[in-house]
Amino acid sequence: MQAGPWNWLEVAKLIAGFLTPVALGVFGIYVHRVTKRFEHLQWRSQKLVEKRLAVYDELAPHFNDLLCYFTYVGIWRDLDPPKIVKLKRIIDKKIYLAAPLFSTEFFSACMAFQAVCYETYNDWGRDASLRTQSQRRREARQADWKTEWDAYFSSSVANPAEVHHAYKAVMEVFAQDI
């Protein structure tokens, strides 16, 4: 008995010949999608890092100004109390806008640093008070000290070492997030 031209071996060869390119095509599409997804994640991560660096470029000089002012180093004599209170508003705005881009640890460290520097929730409509001594500042700026600046200071004074520690914590979390 002679087998017909379409015996089971021929059918298997035909199916294998058809399924091989289909399997390779499906695998190729899968690899392409995985590659595109990876490229998108890489692009997104790059954009996130770029934005975090931009936020760092904006906030780090302000944090440094606060560190100088509250620890009496660097440019502290050049900064007056109204400017430092205004700086709190600027920093608050930038921190709250940038919060979704950073870890919760970053936001907490920023708030802790500001809590060391400022006494908030004083009275309705009253600005935050500076948690530092006015006496040294008054002595250093005798020539241009304004008496209305005395109202900017809190009776609760922060230790400069505590300010430095809080600043260091913010900058460490900043570096980790970037």
Disulfide bonds with the S-S distance in Angstrom:
none
